Amino acid sequence: MVALPVDHYISPEDYLTAEAASPIKHEYRDGEVYTMAGGTDAHVTIALNVWALLRGHLRGQGCRAYALDMKAWVETLNCYYYPDVMVTCDDRDRANTTFKQHPCLIVEVLSESTEAFDRGDKFADYRHLDSLQEYGVISQTRQQVEVFRRNDEGLWVLHPYGEGDRVTLTSVGWDGAIAEIYEAVDLTPPDDEAVEETAG
């Protein structure tokens, strides 16, 4: 969901001030501001499905799940991102109402324009969050969820899930069918793509 950067340096303080009044969301990477594109029906539905599943699961446990509009602050890199879904169980995150610093779980729904960034630089940036235990990326074109989980040695291990599988998020103790994540999501390709595949 990251587009072209704005042409001038901006301080984090100025970014936060401008963002509070902006009708359009922007992400911030060490002085550069990036306008975020709007999401598709599938993108938004998947994100809200995950949020709803986690919110219900976490009720009464002292954890909070956020979707789409809450920023994550990677302090060591001076970055502010808008994860599609984020969970924090850290009491320190109650002190700020516009961003969170100590999430245990972050989930991004992949799109064609952002997949490389979500898997590459953004994941590398998120790994600087000491609190982060899991990072999930979800396809919006097929039932595919990839969970990167930090092990005891601090290494990130991939746990892939596909159609018919149950997805496990150990950071928050959630386990559920992948079909729940894709509830009400139309994975049928557009007519022109379907024609191309048939012709090929």
FIMI-288515 format. One line per field, with one value per atom (N, C-alpha, C): atom name; residue number from 1; residue in one letter; y, z, x. Coordinates in pm, whole numbers, m for minus. Layout:
atom = [CA,...]
n = [NUM,...]
res = [a,...]
v = [Y,...]
w = [Z,...]
u = [X,...]
END
This chain:
atom = [N,CA,C,N,CA,C,N,CA,C,N,CA,C,N,CA,C,N,CA,C,N,CA,C,N,CA,C,N,CA,C,N,CA,C,N,CA,C,N,CA,C,N,CA,C,N,CA,C,N,CA,C,N,CA,C,N,CA,C,N,CA,C,N,CA,C,N,CA,C,N,CA,C,N,CA,C,N,CA,C,N,CA,C,N,CA,C,N,CA,C,N,CA,C,N,CA,C,N,CA,C,N,CA,C,N,CA,C,N,CA,C,N,CA,C,N,CA,C,N,CA,C,N,CA,C,N,CA,C,N,CA,C,N,CA,C,N,CA,C,N,CA,C,N,CA,C,N,CA,C,N,CA,C,N,CA,C,N,CA,C,N,CA,C,N,CA,C,N,CA,C,N,CA,C,N,CA,C,N,CA,C,N,CA,C,N,CA,C,N,CA,C,N,CA,C,N,CA,C,N,CA,C,N,CA,C,N,CA,C,N,CA,C,N,CA,C,N,CA,C,N,CA,C,N,CA,C,N,CA,C,N,CA,C,N,CA,C,N,CA,C,N,CA,C,N,CA,C,N,CA,C,N,CA,C,N,CA,C,N,CA,C,N,CA,C,N,CA,C,N,CA,C,N,CA,C,N,CA,C,N,CA,C,N,CA,C,N,CA,C,N,CA,C,N,CA,C,N,CA,C,N,CA,C,N,CA,C,N,CA,C,N,CA,C,N,CA,C,N,CA,C,N,CA,C,N,CA,C,N,CA,C,N,CA,C,N,CA,C,N,CA,C,N,CA,C,N,CA,C,N,CA,C,N,CA,C,N,CA,C,N,CA,C,N,CA,C,N,CA,C,N,CA,C,N,CA,C,N,CA,C,N,CA,C,N,CA,C,N,CA,C,N,CA,C,N,CA,C,N,CA,C,N,CA,C,N,CA,C,N,CA,C,N,CA,C,N,CA,C,N,CA,C,N,CA,C,N,CA,C,N,CA,C,N,CA,C,N,CA,C,N,CA,C,N,CA,C,N,CA,C,N,CA,C,N,CA,C,N,CA,C,N,CA,C,N,CA,C,N,CA,C,N,CA,C,N,CA,C,N,CA,C,N,CA,C,N,CA,C,N,CA,C,N,CA,C,N,CA,C,N,CA,C,N,CA,C,N,CA,C,N,CA,C,N,CA,C,N,CA,C,N,CA,C,N,CA,C,N,CA,C,N,CA,C,N,CA,C,N,CA,C,N,CA,C,N,CA,C,N,CA,C,N,CA,C,N,CA,C,N,CA,C,N,CA,C,N,CA,C,N,CA,C,N,CA,C,N,CA,C,N,CA,C,N,CA,C,N,CA,C,N,CA,C,N,CA,C,N,CA,C,N,CA,C,N,CA,C,N,CA,C,N,CA,C,N,CA,C,N,CA,C,N,CA,C,N,CA,C,N,CA,C,N,CA,C,N,CA,C,N,CA,C,N,CA,C,N,CA,C,N,CA,C,N,CA,C,N,CA,C,N,CA,C,N,CA,C,N,CA,C,N,CA,C,N,CA,C,N,CA,C,N,CA,C,N,CA,C,N,CA,C,N,CA,C,N,CA,C]
n = [1,1,1,2,2,2,3,3,3,4,4,4,5,5,5,6,6,6,7,7,7,8,8,8,9,9,9,10,10,10,11,11,11,12,12,12,13,13,13,14,14,14,15,15,15,16,16,16,17,17,17,18,18,18,19,19,19,20,20,20,21,21,21,22,22,22,23,23,23,24,24,24,25,25,25,26,26,26,27,27,27,28,28,28,29,29,29,30,30,30,31,31,31,32,32,32,33,33,33,34,34,34,35,35,35,36,36,36,37,37,37,38,38,38,39,39,39,40,40,40,41,41,41,42,42,42,43,43,43,44,44,44,45,45,45,46,46,46,47,47,47,48,48,48,49,49,49,50,50,50,51,51,51,52,52,52,53,53,53,54,54,54,55,55,55,56,56,56,57,57,57,58,58,58,59,59,59,60,60,60,61,61,61,62,62,62,63,63,63,64,64,64,65,65,65,66,66,66,67,67,67,68,68,68,69,69,69,70,70,70,71,71,71,72,72,72,73,73,73,74,74,74,75,75,75,76,76,76,77,77,77,78,78,78,79,79,79,80,80,80,81,81,81,82,82,82,83,83,83,84,84,84,85,85,85,86,86,86,87,87,87,88,88,88,89,89,89,90,90,90,91,91,91,92,92,92,93,93,93,94,94,94,95,95,95,96,96,96,97,97,97,98,98,98,99,99,99,100,100,100,101,101,101,102,102,102,103,103,103,104,104,104,105,105,105,106,106,106,107,107,107,108,108,108,109,109,109,110,110,110,111,111,111,112,112,112,113,113,113,114,114,114,115,115,115,116,116,116,117,117,117,118,118,118,119,119,119,120,120,120,121,121,121,122,122,122,123,123,123,124,124,124,125,125,125,126,126,126,127,127,127,128,128,128,129,129,129,130,130,130,131,131,131,132,132,132,133,133,133,134,134,134,135,135,135,136,136,136,137,137,137,138,138,138,139,139,139,140,140,140,141,141,141,142,142,142,143,143,143,144,144,144,145,145,145,146,146,146,147,147,147,148,148,148,149,149,149,150,150,150,151,151,151,152,152,152,153,153,153,154,154,154,155,155,155,156,156,156,157,157,157,158,158,158,159,159,159,160,160,160,161,161,161,162,162,162,163,163,163,164,164,164,165,165,165,166,166,166,167,167,167,168,168,168,169,169,169,170,170,170,171,171,171,172,172,172,173,173,173,174,174,174,175,175,175,176,176,176,177,177,177,178,178,178,179,179,179,180,180,180,181,181,181,182,182,182,183,183,183,184,184,184,185,185,185,186,186,186,187,187,187,188,188,188,189,189,189,190,190,190,191,191,191,192,192,192,193,193,193,194,194,194,195,195,195,196,196,196,197,197,197,198,198,198,199,199,199,200,200,200]
res = [m,m,m,v,v,v,a,a,a,l,l,l,p,p,p,v,v,v,d,d,d,h,h,h,y,y,y,i,i,i,s,s,s,p,p,p,e,e,e,d,d,d,y,y,y,l,l,l,t,t,t,a,a,a,e,e,e,a,a,a,a,a,a,s,s,s,p,p,p,i,i,i,k,k,k,h,h,h,e,e,e,y,y,y,r,r,r,d,d,d,g,g,g,e,e,e,v,v,v,y,y,y,t,t,t,m,m,m,a,a,a,g,g,g,g,g,g,t,t,t,d,d,d,a,a,a,h,h,h,v,v,v,t,t,t,i,i,i,a,a,a,l,l,l,n,n,n,v,v,v,w,w,w,a,a,a,l,l,l,l,l,l,r,r,r,g,g,g,h,h,h,l,l,l,r,r,r,g,g,g,q,q,q,g,g,g,c,c,c,r,r,r,a,a,a,y,y,y,a,a,a,l,l,l,d,d,d,m,m,m,k,k,k,a,a,a,w,w,w,v,v,v,e,e,e,t,t,t,l,l,l,n,n,n,c,c,c,y,y,y,y,y,y,y,y,y,p,p,p,d,d,d,v,v,v,m,m,m,v,v,v,t,t,t,c,c,c,d,d,d,d,d,d,r,r,r,d,d,d,r,r,r,a,a,a,n,n,n,t,t,t,t,t,t,f,f,f,k,k,k,q,q,q,h,h,h,p,p,p,c,c,c,l,l,l,i,i,i,v,v,v,e,e,e,v,v,v,l,l,l,s,s,s,e,e,e,s,s,s,t,t,t,e,e,e,a,a,a,f,f,f,d,d,d,r,r,r,g,g,g,d,d,d,k,k,k,f,f,f,a,a,a,d,d,d,y,y,y,r,r,r,h,h,h,l,l,l,d,d,d,s,s,s,l,l,l,q,q,q,e,e,e,y,y,y,g,g,g,v,v,v,i,i,i,s,s,s,q,q,q,t,t,t,r,r,r,q,q,q,q,q,q,v,v,v,e,e,e,v,v,v,f,f,f,r,r,r,r,r,r,n,n,n,d,d,d,e,e,e,g,g,g,l,l,l,w,w,w,v,v,v,l,l,l,h,h,h,p,p,p,y,y,y,g,g,g,e,e,e,g,g,g,d,d,d,r,r,r,v,v,v,t,t,t,l,l,l,t,t,t,s,s,s,v,v,v,g,g,g,w,w,w,d,d,d,g,g,g,a,a,a,i,i,i,a,a,a,e,e,e,i,i,i,y,y,y,e,e,e,a,a,a,v,v,v,d,d,d,l,l,l,t,t,t,p,p,p,p,p,p,d,d,d,d,d,d,e,e,e,a,a,a,v,v,v,e,e,e,e,e,e,t,t,t,a,a,a,g,g,g]
v = [m120,0,126,111,225,275,405,463,549,654,739,826,847,931,1078,1151,1297,1349,1463,1507,1570,1589,1662,1586,1615,1554,1611,1524,1569,1503,1577,1523,1432,1339,1253,1333,1441,1524,1590,1642,1705,1601,1482,1374,1342,1324,1287,1397,1522,1634,1639,1626,1631,1510,1394,1271,1277,1341,1351,1428,1518,1600,1556,1455,1417,1317,1337,1240,1118,1128,1018,967,835,777,778,798,796,713,643,575,657,633,717,631,657,585,687,719,799,925,1005,1133,1136,1019,1014,968,1034,1004,942,834,759,757,797,793,649,610,474,468,366,344,277,287,221,71,m2,m148,m200,m323,m389,m449,m495,m563,m682,m763,m882,m842,m741,m696,m655,m570,m518,m629,m716,m824,m920,m958,m1048,m985,m860,m791,m786,m752,m742,m879,m982,m1118,m1157,m1132,m1166,m1086,m956,m874,m925,m959,m1005,m1137,m1227,m1355,m1334,m1246,m1222,m1143,m1047,m967,m1055,m1143,m1234,m1327,m1379,m1471,m1404,m1278,m1210,m1139,m1141,m1068,m1113,m1016,m1045,m1087,m1086,m1132,m1017,m894,m782,m745,m810,m779,m699,m621,m544,m575,m595,m616,m491,m450,m331,m368,m297,m323,m193,m189,m89,52,104,247,279,177,203,188,288,285,199,135,70,157,186,268,180,178,109,216,233,348,347,233,228,268,257,292,418,477,599,575,470,433,423,468,448,377,263,187,166,137,97,m52,m140,m282,m307,m409,m443,m493,m572,m618,m620,m579,m577,m610,m687,m719,m680,m612,m583,m629,m688,m731,m658,m555,m482,m359,m349,m237,m102,m101,26,87,4,55,127,124,197,346,383,524,611,551,630,581,673,635,634,680,687,592,534,433,337,220,118,80,54,26,m118,m193,m324,m436,m446,m553,m690,m792,m929,m996,m943,m1000,m888,m901,m811,m896,m857,m928,m828,m863,m782,m866,m809,m873,m827,m921,m889,m836,m743,m699,m696,m691,m696,m583,m465,m349,m344,m417,m406,m535,m646,m775,m776,m724,m726,m645,m531,m446,m512,m571,m636,m754,m827,m943,m903,m788,m747,m642,m515,m408,m389,m402,m381,m490,m615,m723,m704,m662,m636,m527,m423,m316,m367,m443,m496,m584,m651,m741,m667,m534,m455,m432,m476,m467,m587,m562,m672,m754,m690,m757,m850,m830,m903,m1052,m1136,m1281,m1346,m1287,m1346,m1236,m1268,m1180,m1266,m1230,m1308,m1230,m1299,m1240,m1328,m1264,m1336,m1298,m1398,m1375,m1337,m1250,m1219,m1281,m1366,m1433,m1584,m1640,m1784,m1804,m1916,m1944,m1982,m1882,m1901,m1802,m1856,m1776,m1823,m1729,m1760,m1688,m1764,m1707,m1726,m1613,m1616,m1602,m1703,m1708,m1704,m1616,m1606,m1721,m1800,m1914,m1873,m1969,m1940,m1884,m1913,m1862,m1725,m1673,m1544,m1550,m1672,m1689,m1693,m1640,m1636,m1758,m1840,m1966,m1956,m1996,m1989,m2109,m2079,m2182,m2153,m2226,m2199,m2277,m2216,m2280,m2260,m2364,m2357,m2402,m2417,m2453,m2580,m2576,m2689,m2696,m2614,m2618,m2539,m2564,m2481,m2393,m2267,m2169,m2150,m2151,m2132,m2004,m1921,m1800,m1815,m1865,m1898,m1774,m1660,m1537,m1495,m1531,m1494,m1616,m1736,m1858,m1886,m1841,m1862,m1974,m2055,m2162,m2168,m2166,m2170,m2211,m2246,m2289,m2171,m2198,m2092,m2038,m2124,m2080,m1965,m1957,m1847,m1714,m1717,m1595,m1546,m1641,m1605,m1603,m1601,m1597,m1474,m1496,m1390,m1323,m1389,m1334,m1408,m1334,m1391,m1403,m1525,m1548,m1574,m1560,m1580,m1468,m1499,m1392,m1314,m1188,m1111,m1184,m1150,m1221,m1224,m1112,m1108,m1202,m1216,m1309,m1452,m1482,m1617,m1657,m1564,m1592,m1622,m1543,m1564,m1701,m1741,m1871,m1985,m1970,m2072,m2085,m1969,m1968,m2028,m2010,m2061,m2208]
w = [0,0,0,m29,m31,m174,m194,m327,m333,m413,m431,m309,m273,m158,m186,m81,m91,m110,m181,m228,m124,0,94,226,300,432,528,615,717,849,955,1087,1136,1225,1278,1351,1417,1487,1388,1278,1176,1107,1087,1026,1113,1242,1331,1338,1339,1342,1215,1100,973,956,1002,985,1064,1180,1264,1196,1104,1035,892,845,704,678,571,535,464,424,355,445,454,539,469,549,499,594,539,620,617,714,734,754,675,690,698,819,846,759,762,693,562,511,387,417,353,373,248,266,154,161,54,47,30,102,95,m1,m86,m178,m105,m161,m104,m124,m38,m47,m130,m179,m253,m157,m212,m132,m58,m130,m69,41,13,109,241,231,351,423,348,410,485,425,492,619,610,728,841,807,911,963,879,928,1033,1003,1098,1227,1212,1331,1416,1352,1426,1498,1430,1492,1614,1601,1711,1823,1786,1890,1978,1916,1995,2082,2024,2097,2216,2201,2303,2408,2393,2486,2630,2718,2859,2893,2795,2820,2835,2824,2841,2715,2602,2474,2388,2294,2204,2060,1976,1833,1758,1661,1581,1434,1355,1211,1133,1035,928,968,1080,1109,1226,1287,1399,1353,1385,1344,1438,1380,1457,1444,1555,1555,1578,1479,1494,1535,1664,1716,1669,1670,1637,1493,1405,1264,1225,1322,1295,1184,1201,1101,1166,1093,1132,1018,1049,949,997,900,931,899,995,966,938,856,834,962,1039,1170,1264,1387,1487,1623,1702,1839,1935,2041,2150,2282,2365,2498,2604,2563,2649,2708,2840,2906,2866,2823,2783,2662,2582,2463,2494,2617,2653,2666,2672,2695,2572,2454,2333,2254,2210,2144,1991,1934,1788,1729,1811,1761,1874,1836,1932,1904,2011,1999,2031,2092,2145,2100,1972,1927,1934,1958,1954,1821,1749,1621,1524,1402,1293,1172,1104,985,871,754,634,528,463,350,224,147,32,m85,m159,m286,m387,m514,m620,m608,m571,m567,m442,m335,m210,m164,m235,m186,m163,m258,m244,m122,m99,15,146,150,272,310,211,238,264,208,215,320,276,365,485,464,577,682,639,734,805,731,792,898,870,968,1090,1066,1178,1270,1216,1298,1403,1392,1495,1616,1610,1727,1817,1932,2021,2068,2075,2124,2020,1893,1785,1786,1793,1794,1663,1594,1468,1368,1241,1130,1025,995,899,771,659,530,466,415,365,221,136,m5,m17,m112,m140,m272,m331,m456,m441,m330,m303,m152,m105,39,77,117,151,259,370,484,520,531,572,703,805,936,963,985,1023,1175,1241,1387,1440,1537,1598,1696,1676,1765,1884,1968,2090,2062,1944,1906,1839,1825,1761,1610,1555,1411,1370,1251,1201,1113,1153,1085,1017,889,812,841,864,882,779,667,561,581,541,551,419,378,254,272,161,164,245,337,421,550,564,685,799,917,1033,1057,1080,1100,1250,1292,1432,1449,1543,1581,1728,1754,1891,1978,1916,1994,2071,2019,2085,2119,2098,2134,2050,1922,1836,1736,1714,1615,1548,1413,1344,1199,1138,998,908,807,712,642,630,565,642,773,851,812,779,737,604,519,384,373,484,480,403,310,228,132,104,10,m123,m232,m366,m424,m436,m489,m639,m703,m847,m919,m1013,m1084,m1173,m1205,m1298,m1431,m1507,m1631,m1729,m1741,m1837,m1797,m1665,m1619,m1643,m1617,m1637,m1783,m1875,m2018,m2058,m2003,m2034,m1989,m1866,m1814,m1898,m1940,m2023,m2158,m2215,m2346,m2336,m2222,m2206,m2186]
u = [82,0,86,214,304,320,307,320,445,443,561,586,714,745,719,686,678,820,837,968,1061,1019,1103,1112,1221,1238,1134,1085,992,1032,1027,1062,950,982,875,766,805,707,612,668,584,496,551,471,350,372,262,157,203,108,25,91,19,m72,m26,m104,m234,m229,m348,m460,m423,m523,m549,m476,m486,m599,m676,m779,m720,m593,m524,m413,m398,m295,m159,m55,82,168,265,365,494,581,698,822,927,1054,1167,1207,1325,1333,1229,1230,1153,1116,1039,896,802,661,604,527,472,321,256,111,64,m39,m92,m209,m208,m319,m435,m553,m670,m665,m733,m735,m850,m835,m942,m1045,m1155,m1258,m1197,m1119,m1059,m961,m880,m779,m845,m944,m1010,m1086,m1154,m1231,m1141,m1028,m935,m881,m839,m786,m888,m1011,m1114,m1156,m1151,m1176,m1073,m945,m839,m857,m884,m905,m1020,m1132,m1250,m1222,m1152,m1117,m1027,m930,m838,m904,m986,m1052,m1139,m1216,m1299,m1217,m1110,m1023,m954,m917,m837,m920,m1052,m1137,m1110,m1084,m1062,m921,m828,m692,m592,m638,m547,m471,m503,m440,m538,m484,m567,m529,m631,m609,m654,m573,m601,m599,m679,m685,m680,m589,m585,m543,m592,m574,m481,m421,m330,m185,m102,38,123,225,332,456,522,643,764,854,982,1082,1099,1173,1318,1385,1527,1555,1456,1473,1397,1325,1248,1146,1064,963,826,725,586,514,454,379,235,147,9,m6,17,m7,m155,m182,m323,m387,m313,m360,m240,m262,m155,m215,m140,m182,m72,m109,m15,m76,10,m32,51,120,213,144,145,79,138,265,327,257,192,125,m5,m49,m171,m144,m15,20,0,m2,m18,m137,m221,m345,m335,m222,m212,m109,m22,72,108,158,199,345,420,563,599,509,546,451,422,331,398,317,368,336,237,194,161,212,176,139,31,m16,m33,18,m2,m72,m173,m239,m166,m117,m34,m117,m59,m116,m4,m40,61,162,115,203,291,256,330,396,373,421,572,648,793,837,774,808,768,647,599,688,736,821,966,1007,1147,1175,1181,1223,1131,1001,910,928,940,962,1097,1199,1329,1318,1239,1219,1143,1035,957,1042,1142,1223,1305,1312,1378,1289,1166,1077,1105,1166,1204,1084,969,848,786,819,749,788,686,707,667,568,521,488,514,479,408,285,207,182,193,157,50,m53,m171,m196,m213,m246,m393,m423,m564,m609,m524,m560,m577,m531,m546,m543,m593,m589,m446,m370,m229,m189,m145,m99,41,133,268,297,333,363,512,580,721,725,783,781,924,949,1082,1102,1209,1231,1319,1353,1429,1567,1620,1752,1744,1622,1605,1597,1590,1578,1432,1403,1265,1241,1145,1116,980,975,851,761,633,530,421,419,322,191,80,m51,m124,m199,m274,m418,m487,m629,m651,m748,m781,m703,m600,m516,m579,m527,m555,m433,m457,m350,m328,m203,m169,m88,m132,m59,m23,96,135,152,183,205,81,m34,m160,m245,m191,m262,m385,m383,m500,m474,m575,m572,m709,m710,m837,m821,m932,m929,m895,m814,m778,m902,m1005,m1130,m1195,m1173,m1229,m1165,m1039,m969,m1023,m1064,m1111,m1263,m1333,m1480,m1528,m1621,m1683,m1584,m1471,m1373,m1386,m1402,m1412,m1272,m1222,m1088,m1088,m1205,m1215,m1142,m1050,m979,m1074,m1042,m1124,m1139,m1244,m1275,m1158,m1084,m975,m862,m836,m734,m776,m904,m954,m944,m973,m965,m820,m726,m585,m539,m581,m539,m596,m722,m785,m714,m679,m613,m474,m407,m270,m269]
END
